[in-house]
Amino acid sequence: MRIPRWTSLSGALFRVLAVWLVSSLTLLVLAALLPDFRLQSANGDSLTGTAVTAALGAGAFGLLSAVVWPLLVRALLLVPALVLGLLGFFLNGSLLLLALDLIPEGRGQAAPQTAVIVAAVMSAASSATSAFLAVRNDEAYHRRLVRLAGRRHGRRARAPATPGTLFLQLDGLGHDLLCEATGGERPLMETVARWRREGHRLTPWRTDWSSQTGASQLALLHGSNEDVPAFRWYEKDTRTVVVSNRPSSAAALQRRAIERTGDGGLLARDGASRGNLFSGGADQVALVMSVAARRGRHNRSRAGYFTYFSDPANATRTAVSFVAEVVREIVQSLRTRLRGEAPRVARGGLYPVLRAFATVVERDVVVAAVIGDLLAGRTAVYADLVAYDEVAHHSGPAHRDARQVLRSLDRALALIARAARHAPRPYRIVLLSDHGQSHGPTFRERYGLSLQDLVRAGCGLPVPRRAGHSPSGAEARAAARAALHRPEEPAAPRPEEPREPGSAHPVVLASGNLGLVSFPDVPGRITREELDRRHPALLTTLADHPGIGFVLVRSAVHGPVVLGPAGAEHHLDTGRVLGADPLAPFGESAADAVRRTDRFPHTADLMINSVCDPATGAVHSFEEQIGSHGGLGGAQSHPFLLWPAELTAPVPDGGPLTGAEQVHRVLRRWLAEADGPQLPLGATVDELRHDEPVPEGFSPPRRPPQDKSR
């Protein structure tokens, strides 16, 4: 039913007056509390005169914020995004000083530092009032969202009748933990729980051996993760270390995938990519790592920051939330140490800032960009929310701190779903994850040495008394550096040039609980026989270590061989097993996953997977993370796919869904079904409203009982 124009105008006028009144009262209260801020002339004024001055000041500040602020932010678009957020405080204060100067007879005065505080409080108060009124009025809420989207997308003349598709990725959230977070009478994630009750179906899928965002998302968006053996790996032909979340590496991986498939990507037709490592072929991109290294007017990766921070209320709210998140992390880290919780890792240095960037800045900007895409009616949108993955690395996948992040992400999903109801076309929301996370103490914490120390000892090389920490694999660090226009971090020290064969030190890298060892002076893959000749103790040292589950090496005689403790071997080409099968604790599909990785051109000389406790799913990360992913073992290999019931089943026969490339084909099929629901022959709607049955052979690992002290 169309609302009369006069009703809309009267409602808008009421909201403007309400915000003006609240802002004026806020000025009066601040003038009474702050000694360096006044709203009276030098000779004093009556209460009525002071109130009129407050109203004039609030009105002038509101007009300047609406007119001048977007122009200032656009002019400062080249300023790094984090700096722009902090600069918003000072720009807001400058606008307030200008507004006070416009008041007759010089009644309004404030010290510069006080003006910053007053402006921030006023923006927060007016934003809260506007949000409250918008929630109570659906038409006003719709207009506010359209206005936000219109700054970048504009309005479309005619909305398509076919439904659009929104893919929302909750980075690092495993299938079993999602089931737990959406179950019970009071679920942790109420929005997702409601989706499951009202028409979505849940399907688990299994990752490749490399269970991390670089491999999974490259395949999800571009259809291929061939030759991506880990999160970071050494390439002998170019003597470089590739790191999936570095802008230059992400661009190269995306280019290779496009050349391999001959296809632009999942989002090539009227798509948008938000907060991802790769673009998926989308024309509209924001916070996408594969295009972050580009310069010039064609690079719109950082445009999402302008869209969000062009609203001073958004800038203030996010800046305040950013500071609150930093304080929250410091308090939570201190509480963990005081309670003696174990396992735990160091959470000092820049980590509180990086966490706040991932859980506040990236989340807010991505959500705002997605809402803009929905209101613009885009055909396909894929967005990644990385907040949970970042916190779970340092706190643990099921820890209280990570659960709080899941609750905040659920509120973000509710906001997006609410905006979708105002979109010019219907949307199907598909929720998915790229991998899970496995818990457990780090390899260094459990055994007192790093993987690099163990490899050097097996090679007969000196082991330093105090080795450096492995770099974190979290996406937030690279995203923050890209936002600040900082140079890329060095992936690893450049290997030394060998003076004679066999003299080069091995390059040892870590990707969660997956370790990679390369010998840079040997072209191609070194054979088991050559390795035994050079370093007779290395393979035995690694395979027999209690923290290592298995080692993959190439044999000149038997082809790819998986080594385990006590001389156990699994010959992948023939299936022959000597002793206890070292792949048995990792599931029936482990051999296929390892065999696939073995054929990659840039697979390391040695691929080392940590041990996994089959009862609890605990692993030992070779990085300093107590929640990790990257290899086999535990919940990290079991992400999920939550899809609307009107779409066809991912696997029609109910079989297992294995590998991100297969999931990509499912997502493409769903995009092709946009002309209408494609129900299986003979199926009813009621039959489609139950969760997808867990395929035979799929058994997510059990976690140990939750520690009551957490």
N, C-alpha and C positions, 0 to 999 in steps of 0.2 A: 504494500500500500504506500503510495507516494505521500510524503509529508508536505503540507502546504508551505509555500515559500515564506509566508509571514511568520509561521511557527519556527522555522529554522533561523530566521533573522532575529526573532525575539530571544530564542535560546542562545544564539551566539552573543547577543548584546548582554544577556544575563551573565554569561561566563566571563566576558571581558570585565564587566563591573565587579564580579566576585573576585577575580584575580587582582584587579586594581585595589579593591578594599583590603584584601589580605596583604598585599605588598605595602600599602600605606601603613597598616597597623604594625607590620614587621619593622618598618623604618622608625616608627614611634618607639617601639620597645628597644630597638638597638640604640637609639639616641639617648634613652634613659640609662642604658647599661654601659655604653662605651664612652669613656671620658674624652676621646679625641674626635667625637662625632656629635654635631649639633644641628638642630633644625630651627634655630631662632636667630634673630638679629642680635647685634651687640647690646642693644638696650632691652632685650627681652620681648616676648610676645605672649599674647593670651593663649589659652589652650586651643581655642578655635583657630587662631592664626597659625599655631604650630601644626595643627591637623591639616590645614590647607597647604602648608608648606610640604608636609609629608606626602599629601596626595599629588601635588605638582611634581615632586621629586620622583615618586613612584611611576607616574605617567610618563615623564621624560625618559626615565631609565628603561621602561618597557618599550617605548617607541624606538629608542636608540638600539636596544637589543634586537628588535625585530628587523630594523633596516640596516644598521651598520655592521652588526656582528657577522652575518653571512658574507659580506664583502671583505671583512678583515680575514676571515678564515680562508676564503678563496685566494686572497693575496698571499697568505702564508702556507699554501698547500705544499710547497717544497720543504717546509720545516719538518723535521722528523716527527712522526706521529705521537710518540710519547712526550716529546718536548711541547707539541701543540696542546696536548691535554693539560699539561702544567701551566703553559702560557695562558690558557683560558682564564685562570684566576686573575692574572694581572690585566688582561684585556678587559675582563668584566669590571675590575676596579677602576680602570681608566674611563670606561663608559659611565660609571656612577659619578666620578668626579666631574665629567662633562655635564651630566644631568643636573648636578647640584649647582654648577656655574650658571645654568639657564634659569634658576629660580630667582625672581626679582629681589633686589636689595641685599643680595649676598647672604640670605638666611641659612642656606645649606653649606656646611663646611665639614671636611673630614681629612684627617691625615692620610697620606697615600697607603700606608700599611693597613689602616683601619678600613679604608675604602674597599680593599680586597676582601676583607672579612664580611663587610656589610653586603657587598655585591653577591658573594657566594651564598649567604643566608637568604637573601631576597630571591635569588634564582631557585634555590631549593624550595622555598615556601611557595612561590608562584607555580613551580613545576608540580608540587604535590597537590595544590589546589586544582590545577588544570587536569591532572590525572584523575583525581577524585570525581570531578564533574563529568569527565569523559566516560568513566566507568558507569556512572549512573545514567548516561545518555548514549545509546548505541550510535545514533546518527552523528553526534559530536565526536565520538571516538573514531568513527569511520572517516570523518573529514580530517581529523588530526593525522591519521595514518596516511591518507591520500596526500596531504600536504607534505609530510615527510618524504614520501616516495616521489612526489612531483618535482622536488629539487634536483633529482638526478634523472629519473626516467620520463617524467612528463606523463600526460594522459594519452591513452590509446583511443582512437576514434571508434573502433568497434571491437568488442571482446569476442574471441572465438568461442564457439559453442562446445567444442570438445574439452574434456577435462585436462588439466595440467598435472604434472607429477613433481612432487617435492621429495627428494631423498635427503634425509637428515642422518648424519653419521655421528654416533656417540663414540668417540675415539677410546678404544681400550676396554670397553665394557663387555664382559663375557656373557654367554648364554645363561649359565647357571646363576650368576649374580643378578641378571635382569629378572629371572624367574622369582628369585627371593625378594627383590625390591618391588615387585608388582603383586606379590601374594599377600594373603592375610586380610583381616578386617580393616586395618589401617596401613595400607601400603606406603612404602617410602616414596615411590613415584606414582602419585595419584593419577596424573594425566595419562601416563602410559598404561596403568592398570585399567583405566576406563576405556582406552582404545581396545585393549584385549577383550574386555567384556562386550563391547558394542560393535564389533565387526572386523577386528584385525586378527590375523593368525600368526603364530610364532613358529619359525623354522630355524633350527641350528644349522650351521655349516662349518666345514673344517678348512683351516687355512693350509697353505703350502708349508714347506719346512721353514721358510723365512716368514715367521708370523709377526710382521711389523707393518707400519703404515706405508712405507715406501713401496714394498712389494704388493701389498693388498690393494692400496688405492690406485696404483698405476694400472693394475689389471681391472679394477672395478670401473675406472673412468676411460681407459684406453684399450681394454681387451687383452692385454698381454703383459706379463711380468717375466718374460723369458730373460735369462741372463741377469737376474737380480738375486744373487745368492744370499744377501744379508742386508742389514741396515747400512753397513759400511764395509767396503772390501778394497783390496789392492789389485790394480790392473797392471800386469807386468809389461804389456806392450806400450803403455804410455807412462809407466812408472809414477802413477798417481793413485791417490786414495779417493774413491767415490763415496760420498756421504749423502744419503737420500734426501735429507732436509736442507742441504745447502742449495741456494738458488742456481748456481751453475750446474751442479750435479742433477738437480731436478729437471732443469731445462734439457740436459743431454739425455736423461732417461726418457722423458716425454718424446723427444725427437726420435729416439731409437724405436720406441713403441709404435709411433705413427708410421715410420718406415717399414716396420715389420708387418703391421696389419693392413696398411694402405687405407686406413680410416681415420677421420679426424677425431673421433671420440664420442662418448655417450651424449655429450651436451652440444654437439655441433649444430643442431637445428634449434635456433631460438633459445639457447640455454644460458645459464648463469652458474658460475663456480665461485663459491664463497669459503674462504678459510682453508683451502685445500693445498696439498703439495703440488697438484697438477690441475691443469685447466679443463681437461675433458673435452677440449675443442670449443669451449664456450666463448662467445663474443663478449659477454659481460663477465668481468673477473674482478675480484676484490680480495686482497690478502692471500693471493695465490703464489706459492713459492717459485714455481717454474717460470714465472714472468717477472719476479721481483728484481732480477738483475738487469732488466731492460731499462733503458733511459729514453726519454722523449715523450711526445704527446700521445703516442700509441700505447704507452704503458698505463693502464688504468688499475693496476693491482692495488694501489693505495687510495683509490678514489673512495672506498668505503669509509675511510677515516674522515674525509671531508664531509660526506653525507651525514655522518653521525655527529661530528663535533661542530657542524654549522649551527646546531641548536645549542644555545648557551646553557639551557637547563640540562641537556644531555651531558655536556662537558663537565658541568659542576657535579652532577650525580655520579658520573663515572669516576671523576677524580676523587671524590669523597669515598666511594666504594673501594677504589684502588688502595687508598691509605688504610682503610679499615681491614682490607684483606691482608695487607702486609703485617699489620698488628696482630691479626688473627693467627697467621702462620707463626709468628714469633712466640705467641702465647701457647699455641698447640705444640710446637717443638719443645718449649721449656717444660710443659706438662708431661710430654712423653719421656723426657730425661729424668724428671723428678720421680716419676712412677716406676722407672727402671724397665720400661716396656722393651721387649726384644722380639724379633730383630729390629734394629733401627740403623739409620745412616745419618751422616752429618747433614744438617739442613740450614747451615749458615751462609755467609757470603752473600751473593746476589740472588740466591734461590728465593727468598721471600718476594723480591721484586718480580722475578720471572713467573712465580706462581700467580701473583696478582695480575700480571699481564695476561696470562692464559685464562684465568678464571673470571676476570672482570672485563678488561679492555677487549680482548679478542671475542669473548662471548657477546658483549653488548654490540660491538660493531657488526659481527656476523648476523646476529638476530635482526638488527635494524636493516641490514642489506637484504636478508631473506624476506622480510615484511615488504620492503620496496619491490622486490621481484614478484611477490604474490599480487600486490596491488597493480603492478604493471602487466599482469597476465602472462608471464613468460611460460613457455611450454614445459621446460624441464629445468629444475634447480637442484644443485647438489651442494650441501654445506656440511662442514666438519666442525664439531664442537669438541675441543681438545682438553677441556678443563679437568675432567675426571682422570684421564690418562696421566696428566702432569702430576696431580696430587697423589694418585695411587702409586706412582714410581717411588715416592719418598715416604709415604705413610703406610702403604700396603693396600691391596685391592679391596679388602673388606673392612678396613679400619674405619673408625668413627669419622675421621677427617674426610675420607673419601666419600662416605655416605652423605655427609652434609653437602658435598658438591653435587651429588646425584639429585638431591632434593632441589637445589638451585637450578640445575639443568631442567628438571621437570617443570619448574615454573616458567622457564624460557620456552619450553615446548608448548605449554598452555598459551602463552602469549602469541606464538606463531600460529597455533591452531585457531585462536580467536580471530587473528587477522585474516586467515584463509577464508573465514565465513564472509568477509567483506570484499573478497577478491572478485574481479569481473567474470571469473570462470570458476567452475568447481575444481578442487584439487584433491588428488589422492596422495596421502602422506605415507611414505615408506620409511620406517625407522630401521637402521642397521648399524652394525659395528664392523670394524676392519680386523679386529683380533680381540682376544681377551688379555688378561694378565694373570701370571702365576706368582704365588707368594714364596717366600723363603729367605733365609739369611744369604748374604752375598758369599761368593766363593772365597774372597779374602777374609771375611769375618769368620767363616766356618773353619778354614784351614790355615789361616795365617800368612798366605802368600797369594799373589795374583797369578793369573794364567800366564802372563809374560814371564814371571819369575820361574814358573814350572817349566816352560818351554826352554828358557835359557839354561836351566839346570840340566835338562835332558840333553841339550846340545854341548854340555861341558863348558858353557860360558859363565863368566862371573855374574852373580846375582846381587844387585844393589841392596843395601840394608833397608833403605826406605824407598819404595817405588812410588811413583805418582799415581793418582787416581785415574781411572778410565773416564773419558768424557761421557757426559750424560747423553742418552739418546732421545731426550724429550724434545718435542717439536717446538716448545715455547722459546727455547734459547735462540734457535735460528730465526723464528718469526720475529722476535724482539730485535735482533740485529738487523734484519731486513727493514723493519719499521724505522729504525734509527739511521738507516743508510750507512751502517758500519760495515767494514770489510768482512769477508767470510773468515770464520775461524779456521786455522790450519787443521786439517783432518788428522794428520799424524806426521811425525818427523820424516823427512825424505830419507829413504834408505841410502846407506853409504855405498859408494862405488867399490865393488870388490877389486882388490889388487891381484887376486889369483882365484881360481875356481874353489868354491866352498868357503871363502873367507867372509862373505857378506853375512851380516846378522839377519835372522828371520824377522819379518814384519808380522807382529801379533796384534790383531784387532778383536774387538768384542762387539757383539750385537745381542744384548740381553744375556741369555744363557747359551748362546751360540758363539763359539770362538773360531777365528780364522787365522791360519799360519801360512805365510808365503815366503819362499826363498827367492829373493829378487834376482840372483845371479843365474838361475836355472830357467831357460826358456820353456814355456808350456808347463804342464803339471809334472812335478817331480814324481818318480815312481817309488814304490815301496822299497824295491831292491836298491835303488840309488840312495835312498834315505838311510837304509840300514848300513850301507857302506860308509856314508859320511858321518852319521850320528847313530851308532848302534844302540844306544840306550834310550833314544827319544820316544819311539813308538811304545815301547814297554812302559816307560815312565808315565806316559799319558794314559794309556789304556788301563793300567792297573791302579790308577789313582782313584780313591773312593769317591771323589767329587765329580768324576767324569763318567758319563753313561756310555758313550761310544765315540769312536774316531773314524772318519771316512778318509781313505787313502786310495790312490790308484796304483794297481799292481800291473807290471808288464806281462805277467803270466795269467792272472785271474781276472783282470779288469778291476772295476770298483769293488773294494772290500771294506766292510765295516768291522772294526776291531773292538772287542770288549775285554773285560778283566779275565785273568786266568787263561789267556790264550784263545778266547772265544772269537770266532770269525763268522761273518755272514757274507757270502759271495753273491753280490746283487745280480750278476748276469745269469748265473745258473740256479740261484736259490739254495745252494748248499750251505749248511750251517754246521760249524764245528763247535762243540761245547754248548753252553747256554746261549741262546740267541740274544745278542746285545740289543736288538730292536724290540724285543717282546714287551718290555714295560711301556713302550710308547704307542701301542695300538696296532691294529691290523694294517692300517694304511701307511704306517711309518716307512716301510720299505719302498713303496711307490713314491712317496715324497722325497726320500733321500736319492732314489734312482733318478728322478727328474732333475734334481739340483746337480747331480754329478755330471750331467751332459752339458751344463752351461759352459761357455768358453772361458768365463772369468771366475769359475769356482776355485777356491783357494787350494793350495797343495794339501793342507790338512783342514778338515771341517770337524770341529769338536763340539759335542753337545753335552751339557752337564747332566748329571744323574737326576732322576726324577723319582720321588716317592710315590709308588702306584696307589697307596692308600689315601694320601692327602693331596697329591698333585704338587707338592713342594719341589722347587728347583733351586739351583744356586746360580745367581747372575754373575757373569764375569765383569759387569759394571757395578757401580755403587748404587744399586737399586734393590729394594726389598719387594717391590712389585715389578716384574719384568716380563718382557716378551721378545721374541726374535728367533727362538728355536722350537724344539719339540718338548712336550711335557706339561701336563697340567691344563689349567683353564685357558692359557694363552692361545691354544689352537682351536678354541670353540667360540667363535663369535655368533651373532644371531641376525635374523632377518624377520622384521615384523611388518606385515603387508596387509593391505585392505582385502577383505574377503571377496570383493567383486573381481579381483584379478585372478588369473589362473594360477594353479599351484606351481611352485618353483620346479619341482620334479613330479610330473604327472603320476608316475607309478609309486610315489612315496619313497623312493630310494634316497641314498645319502647325497648331500650337496657338498661337493669337494672342490676346493680351489677357487680363488677369486676370479679366475677367467670364466669358470662356469657360472658364477654369480653375475658377472658382467652380461652374459648371454641372457640370463633371466631378466635383468633390468632392462635390457634392450627390448625384449619381448613385451614387457609391461608398457614401455613407451609406445610400442606399436599397437597396443590394445586401447589406445586413448579414444577410439571411436565409439567405445561402449564396452560393457562388461562381457567377458568371455567365460561363461560358466561351463565347467566340464559337462559332457553329455550325461543326463540323468541325475545330476547333482541338484540339491535344493539349497536355498539360502541358509536354512537352519543348519544344514550339514557343513556349510562353509564357515560357520561362526565359532567352530571349535578350533583349538590350537592344532597345528600340524603335528601328527604323531612323530615322535622321535625315531629316526631310522634305526633299523636293527644294527647292532654293533656300535652305536654311538653311546658312550657312557662318560658324561662330564665328570671330572674328578671331584671327589669329596674334599671339602676343606675341614680342617680340625675345628672343634667346637670354639665358638667365639669367646675370647678372653673377657671375662666379666669386668676386669679392671679398665678396659678400654671404653 
